[in-house]
């Protein structure tokens, strides 16, 4: 109690001393505090000043640790994602061959059997080929020598020439020609040399999932109903086993093979339908970008440029777009009509137009558009 009184008395004496200071002394102390505050603000602004700083830059700086974590996790887990794609695809193929194909051969007509065998194996070959090529093909990187390229900018991160449509990948830690994005499911960047393989894989995988979903719909309904019956029978078996007498018999149960068959069909339909929805949406998104002659990164850049020029009363024009149909011909590498069969409907390792360093008019383009950013 006495210690509290002493502390209170000391605080009161200090307060009285402060109040005894003259008016000029108090004004001087406040003035010094204001000067120190303004000086601290000036030092902080001088250290952090940047004429290009805005709210987006501040947010990017705050989220930089999260970006670093995502980049490193994606880099190390890329192999896991690839193994997951291969494992899930292999499981679906195994179920089709072991469970569904014998039923197709027993119940379908010869014409439907031929169609299923032809389409199913063609789709599978296209999926395997394009996924393998998308993983193993380098997206393309600009040369490190500065004398090889003229009129290009310099990458701020790798301090190397940066041609048009080239962007730096923080996960691969390299510049990528015509970079679209870094795909963890490929453990590779999607760029100039493997963009077609990536899109073709997404397209044919979506087609294959839709094919499996539609073909196995009736079998899925039967398998789902059988699983529900199995649950009811199992419940009845437990009830009978608990109250069993000498004249009661247990209800029949499904064999292990029947259980595995029905669960495999349900697993196939649920997985294929889910992948068809998710991957189908991604495929449509990239199809729209290809039609406009853009990549995923260029879409954001062009959107900002379009808004900036719109305020000035000008019209933005993409210099790398040749029209919807010609954009698809350039992307798929179709130079003549027979290429739709040999390069699109059949596996083809042909290279894309150009080297990714310069963007001259491809020979398959019917008419040249004015390569202007604004009119």
Number of C-alpha atoms within 10 A of each C-alpha: 5 7 8 9 9 11 11 11 12 12 11 12 12 11 11 11 10 12 11 11 11 10 9 9 12 13 12 12 11 12 12 11 12 12 12 12 11 12 12 12 12 13 11 11 11 10 9 10 11 9 6 6 10 9 8 9 11 11 10 12 12 11 11 12 11 11 15 13 11 12 18 14 13 19 17 13 15 18 15 14 17 16 14 13 14 13 12 14 17 12 15 20 16 14 16 20 12 12 16 18 15 11 12 16 15 10 10 12 10 12 8 13 15 13 11 18 13 11 13 16 12 16 17 15 15 23 23 17 17 24 25 15 19 26 20 13 18 16 22 22 22 20 15 13 9 13 8 9 16 9 9 13 14 13 16 10 12 13 11 18 23 26 25 15 21 24 21 18 17 15 20 15 11 18 25 28 25 25 27 24 17 20 15 19 18 21 22 22 27 28 27 26 26 25 23 22 25 22 22 22 22 23 21 22 26 24 17 21 23 20 18 20 20 13 14 18 14 11 15 22 15 15 20 16 12 17 18 12 14 16 11 11 17 16 12 14 18 12 12 15 13 9 9 13 9 5 5 10 11 13 10 10 13 14 9 8 8 14 15 12 17 21 15 21 23 20 15 22 23 14 16 23 18 14 17 24 14 11 18 20 14 15 22 14 12 19 15 13 17 20 17 19 22 23 21 14 15 18 15 12 12 16 11 12 16 18 14 14 15 13 9 8 11 14 16 18 17 18 15 19 19 24 16 14 13 19 21 17 18 22 16 22 20 22 16 9 8 10 16 15 12 12 16 16 12 15 18 16 14 10 13 17 20 14 14 23 20 11 14 11 16 16 11 15 17 12 11 11 15 13 12 12 16 15 10
